[in-house]
Amino acid sequence: MQVELLSWSQKNGWDKKSALTNAGLVIYFAGKAIAEADKQRQQLQGFYPQAHVLGCSTGGEICGPEVMDGSMVAAAVHLSKTPIRTASTYVTNAAESLSAGQKLATALHAPDLRYIFLLSDGVNVNGSDLVRGIYDVVDEQVIVTGGLAGDGADFKHTLVSLDGAPKEKLIAAVGFYGDAIQIGYGSVGGWNPFGPERQITKSRGNILYELDGRPALDLYKEYLGEDAANLPGSALFFPLSIKPAQQSEHNMVRTALGIDEKEKTMTFAGDVPEGYTAQLMRGDFNNLVDGAIQAAALASSTLPNNALALLVSCIGRKLLLGQSISDETEAVADVFEYKIPTIGFYSYGEICHQQFTGKCSLHNQTMTVTVLHEK
């Protein structure tokens, strides 16, 4: 396995000339305006004529220990022992997420499928249903990681591309096959719960209607106080932790993507099932950075040569950490001893296996790290 990293910025253009011309796969992440213009993606395709090119728009780009905005970062990969296959599908709305996952998985399914890297539209998809649809088709032993595309902090239009111009409402993936490919992964948050635990008494899919029998939006606003005026954007600073029962340790975090003032509902990036326990959370600087360290450590119990690390962190973490956002990417680089080529992006949702259950699910407000190498 050979890996080459490139980055492009308005100030400097491409940071170096491409050399790995036999790369079979290029993964890129780009600021929304750069992705939309499509010039740099076309250049990547020219640099690597044999490669499938997969990428998305972001809430910020990661290259090694650095965090950038309005740039493009890319990893070109030559796999000497691992076949790959790509697939894509469109959705018109979130209700089609389950069937979209099934379609993607059907296109990629094979007895020797080991890993799927997935990039999805970030505002028209229920990430939980998307993952569920994939595992309706593939074996539970297949590892799936990836994320939902971003649009800065605007939550309006996100873009995904596979071997062509970036499009809205697109979901795309690449499958890796055979025993040579090795995958490490970790996904950790670092947010602190506050306020009482409440029961989700009415919901449908990713739409939350009631907590403890009260309109969800009204209750949420009570806790946010002055910050409620900036919803749904301010919800990034106060995600919701959900779990099957009060005694369960297996919590997931959900970020609100939108609100309905008339219906008093909140729409989240993934499912918020009835009967689950819910609790508000808020960020702590040190805990968020520690979470990134833990995710990197889980993904890289050994530090292989010729690896690639893919980081998917949440836009909410970026907004909360502000000017100190590179602290979490530098912490990950420290865990890797600066030996592993690393790119990533700030997302509207992270897809990874849950550390307690071992099952894949959608996460919000986490740092998710995937390390790929060939043995």
Buried (B, 14 or more C-beta within 10 A) or exposed (E): BBBBBBBBBEEEEBEEEBEBEEBBBBBBBBBBEBBBEBEBBEBBBEBBEEBBBBBBBBBBBBBBBBBBBBBBBBBBBBBEEBBBBBBBBBBEEBEBBBBBBBBBBBBBBEEEBBBBBBBBBBBBBBBBBBBBBBBEBBEEEBBBBBBBBBBBBEBEBBBBBBBBEBBBBBBBBBBBBBEBBBBBBBBBBBBEEEBEBBBBBBBEBBBBBBBEEBBBBEBBBEEBEEBBEEBBBBBBBBBBBBBEEEEEEEBBBBBBBBBEEEEBBBBBBBBBBBEBBBBBBBBBBEEBBBBBBBBBBBBBEEBBEBBBBBBBBBBBBBBBBEEEBBBBBBBBBEBBEEEBBBBBBBBBBBBBBBBEEEEBBBBBBBBBBBBBBBE
